[in-house]
Amino acid sequence: MQHWIFLAIAIVSEVIATSCLKATEGFTRFWPSLVVVAGYLLAFYLLSLTLKTIPVGVAYAIWSGVGIVLIALSGWFFLEQSLDTPAIIGLSLIVSGVVVINVFSRIVAH
């Protein structure tokens, strides 16, 4: 169970770091840049810990799928970036894929 917690924290950390990238203004602003670097370092460290028990393909599929959806939602809520119907459908398909992997795949360590 701990590996899933590590993966969840890694995803959230990566989403926070990615969400702050615009604020760095090309890494010319110190505090946003520090958040980005620290966020990515934590994210990749925790991802490496999850790979001890979760296959890399599954972990990365979950990481990228959930990360894409959370980044899109972050942009929508905090940066007022709109999502049109095709974007919402695509994000729904990504979420569906992550659910299928977790519920039906035999290679995921439960």
N, C-alpha and C positions, 0 to 999 in steps of 0.2 A: 504494500500500500504506500510505503514511503516514496517509492520511485514515481508514483503518480502525483504526489504532492510536489516533489522536486520539479517534475515536468510542468505542472500548473504554475508554479512560481517562476520558472524559467520563461514560460510564455508571457506571463504578466510583465516580467522584467523587460523582456524584449519589446513588448508593445509600448511600455512607458518610454524606453530608450528611442524607439522609432518615432513615437509621437513628438518627442522633443527635438528631433533632428532639424526641423524647420527653424526652431527658435535659436539654434546655434549660429545661424547666419554664416554658414561655411566654416564652422568651428572658430569664429572670431569672438564669441561671447563665452566667458569662462563658465558660469554656473550651468547653463544648458548643456554645454559641451561635457562638463563633468558628469552630469546626469546620464548623458548618452553613453559615455565610455564605461562608467560604473554599471549601468544597466546591461550593456552588452557583455561585460566581463562576468557579471553574476549569471546572466542567462546562459552563456556558453558553459560556465562551470557546472551549473545545475543540470544542463542538458547532458554533459559528459557523465554525470552520476547516474542519470536515468538509463544511459546506454549499457550499464552493467546488467540490467535485467530486461529491458525492452529492446527488441530488435531495432536497429538504426532506421530501417525503412518505415517502420510503424511509428516510431518516435518522431521522425522528421515529418511524416504525413500529418500527424496530429499537431505538431508544433506549427507547421506552415499553415495548415487549414484553419486552426483556431486563431492563429496570429493574424491571418488575412482578414477574417471576420471582425476581430476585435479592433484592428487598425482602421478598417472601413467604418465601424461604428464610432470609434474615437474621432475620426475626421468629420463624421456627420454631426456628432454632439458638440464637440469642442471647437472645430474649425469651420463649422457651418458649410461643409462640403456636401452637396446633394447626392443622393443615390436614386437612380432611376429604376424602373421596373426590371430591365434586364440585369442590372447589378444586383438587385435584391434576389432575383431568381438564381443567379450564379452563386451568390453567397449562401443561399439555402441549399444548393446542391453540394457545396463544400461542407456545410454542416452535416448534411445527410451522409456524405462519404466518411466523415470522421465517426459518426454514429455506427455505420456499417462495419468499419474496421474494429471498433471497440466491442460491438455486440456479437458479431458473427465470425470474426477471424480467430482461428485456432492458434496463431502464432503470437497473439497478445498475451502477455503474462498476467493472469488475473489473480 
